[in-house]
Amino acid sequence: MADMTPQVAKFVREINQRLPAYGSVQGASEDLRSFMQDVMGPLSAENEANLAEAMRLVEASLQSVEILRRNSLVKVRQDWYSGPSSVDPHWAALKGYLLNEKGWGEDSVRSIDEASTEVVSLLANPGEGQFRCRGLVVGYVQSGKTANMTGVIAKAVDAGYNLIVIFGGVTNKLRAQTQRRLQSDIVDRHRHLWQLYTTPADDGDFIRPPNNGQFTMPVPGRAQLVVMKKEGTRLKAFLDAVEHTPATVLRSLKTLIIDDECDQASVNAGRKEYDITEINRAIRKIIRALPAVSYVGYTATPFANVFINPFPVSKDELDDLYPEDFITALERPEGYFGAREVFGFDPDDADRDEGQSAGRDMVRAIPAKEVALLRSVHSSKTFQPKVTPALERALIWFLLTCALRRRRGHGTSHMTMLVHTSQLVAQHENMAVEIRAWLSQNSDALSAGHGAIWQTAVDVWEDETSRVRPERTETVSVIDLLPLLVEAIQALEVVVENGVSDKRLDYTGAPKTYIVVGGSVLARGLTLEGLCVSFFLRTSKQYDTLLQMGRWFGFRHGYADLPRLWSTQDLIANFRALAHIEEEIRQDISEYKLRKATPQEFAVKVRAIPGLAITSAAKMRYARKTSISFEGKHIQTIRFDHLKDGIVLDNWAAAAHLVDAAHAKGIYEEGRGVFKDVPIEAVRQFLNSYDICRAHLDLKREMLLNYLDVAADKLSKWNVAVVSPREGVLSSKPLGFLGAVHTSVRSRLAEPSEYADVKALMSKRDILVDVDDRQMQKGEEWRALKSRRPDKPLLLIYPIEARSEPKNGGKARVALGAVDDLIGFGIVFPGELDRAGAYWAVELDVPTPEQLEDDGELEEELVDV
């Protein structure tokens, strides 16, 4: 379709727009022809040919397609759905709406089409009399999961599901937001085909239907919709309606339950093994009461869901919400702005441009001395926060981005800044007062372009625009933005959004320019439209809570160069580590799909980060620590205690001792600086003496030593190499018998902290230092390079110059500034790729029928579960 002429493309859009009303490509095309003839008279031969080509393309796009299931774990079942047909009204209407009214590109719509078809194919066949299916869809935070859900709903209704139930969060605001989205995207396209039990009003949640409190007999081709909160009384009302529905009606209901943010509230968090929380109990009862139901959970943070007990506590008990039928991971959408883009990955190739390896230079560390001025350590309600220099720069940058976006033609779009510094409601109000006072004090000077605050604005503009490459070619000075800056200031509203605030965010009308000071309500589900700047101090010790706080993730079409995040150094480090863990979970799902494993045969593993919990302790009741393995991995030290004399000197001494031991006990190849067949004892002594920086969240000395002890037979002989450039500054001290060596330059990220983060230590070419064929192919990746290595571990020692000035002029890096030359190390382990670190996984040892019988005395106690 990329090569079609503009006229054919126009005809394709017109046919798609008419398709829902006519049910066939032929009917929609005839209507288009009639319309054109009324306006233009008989069609020319060229227009007839273009119309015929457009018909062919539309028909081709609606043909049944093979479901590849590239990203899913599935229970083996009979295939029943291969994609929408040309007469399916809801998907055709949604597709036309996305293309023509919302302005989505064809690639984006095609992506939604493919992903939603895959999910629908994993549901139970609504043509069956009875079924119960449970699955999990893993997306990305703020990544358009709702778009996938709408596609799934449209196709599921077209395929025969007739009762759609959405659990839309735990607040009125989120539920109403979800209902509005579904009505505008799907229901309003064919309003006469829908019966609604809930409304978009804040108080429009589910209540018992007026017709004797029951559901009505479904009409062929029509569907019923419920969008409700995950709240006890609402869920009970829904269950009552199901239980009061006559059996003949109930047997005709083919129910699709979509649980949005399914890791929140839905997962059982009872303190004891047989305790069940109210919401979890209600959902399980609802699923049990419906004779034909598919339950699909959507989340970007599946940690709690993959730790659910897969097995019932007794033989007659409905099991919990473990996704036994399928787990599927949505692909990263085109143009998505997530943890990978903001924080980069931890280890990368040191040969790459330094700025690239750090992700985009969009993160700003809030100095530790300012934190005490921004939030109360003692949770005092009377605490008065201050607009600190970091917050002032964040506010100014937001105002400048609003002006620039207006210049780029985004004047009709919403623009938002998030300020989240505390959980306390009183502190939200106090912070909002301080921000309003700052605006009142500085708005006139900013609007006039003079005074000290204007000079700060000029400095902020020059600093920020030099650190991130502009998304488009434009030459704009801060003076050029002045008239639009005035406009942005005049439009600005400072709003408090928390559990008790009266004036709430409202994105339903005219474009808004908001500074939102908020609490926990902003940490999940609620979309901040046009979010560009985040000032974030809120801490969490749980993976899922921390990732869900990332409201700055999402799509930034036309302004992907402008988002900034101000946060603490600890939070930045945690997010960077979580970026890896997110990817590992998705790799798990795709890897085990290749092995044809099902969710009941495969336990998703989640890496443990010291100091952080994966999810709440109650939700991890069935999780168990699993094996630690470095097989097939390469690891490297990228964070250093560069200002601690004792650690720096001791690490150098440990490396010098290793060099001497390797020379004495191994085979030295002088031309390469490689020691071959060094006994494991010498390597173990080095690792035992080397002090790894505590900021390495997923690389701990104990992990390495334990693995070496377990795998000692396979790792008995090592190759050891000192990676030293041919030129450069000589080390201040001898490195064992090698004497003074040339040191490598490794500048650090420009983030204020007690340690130095160099982001990448190893280069790809380093792992071939001990092989004969060291020639690298262009673009050759780590895995391919490792396949060329001998079946022997390689330890790389890196002497690093103390000063280490950055090689380029960017602001993402600064001089290392260590107290003395540092020693870093990298290790390349042989074997098949596994994953480093301690992991947690749910236990999948299937209980026998006899074991379930043994639990029979608990049956009466659990009768109401």
Secondary structure, DSSP 8 states (H G I E B T S, - for coil): -TT--HHHHHHHHHHHHHHHHHSSHHHHHHHHHHHHHHHHSS--HHHHHHHHHHHHHHHHHHS------TTEEE-----------TT-HHHHHHHHIIIIIS---HHHHHHHHHHHHHHHHHS--TTSSSEEEEEEEE--TTSSHHHHHHHHHHHHHHHT--EEEEEE-SSHHHHHHHHHHHHHHTGGGGGGGEEESS-SSTT------TTTTS-----TT-EEEEEE-S-HHHHHHHHHHHHTS-HHHHHH--EEEEEETTTSSSS---SSTT---HHHHHHHHHHHH-SEEEEEEEES-TTTGGGS--S-SSTTS---S---SEEEE----TTEE-HHHHH--SS--TTS-HHHHT--S-EEE--HHHHHHHS-TT--TT------HHHHHHHHHHHHHHHHHHHTT-TTS-EEEEEE--S-HHHHHHHHHHHHHHHHHHHHHHHHT-HHHHHHHHHHHHHHHHHS--SS-----TTTTHHHHHHHHHHEEEEEESTT-SS----SSS--EEEEEE-GGGGSS---TTEEEEEE----SBHHHHHHT-TT-EE-TT-TT--EEEE-HHHHHHHHHHHHHHHHHHHHHHHHHHTT--TTT----EE--TT-BSS-TGGGTTEEEE----TT-EEE--EE-TT-HHHHHHHHHHHHHHHHHHHHHSEEETTTTEEEEEEHHHHHHHHHHS---TT-TT--HHHHHHHHHHTTTTTSEEEEEE---SSS-B-SS--GGG-S-B-B---EES--SSSEE-S----GGGGGTTSS-----TT--HHHHHHTS-SS-EEEEEEE-SS---SSS-SSEE----SS-EEEEEEE--SS----S-EEEE------HHHHHHTGGGTTTTTT-
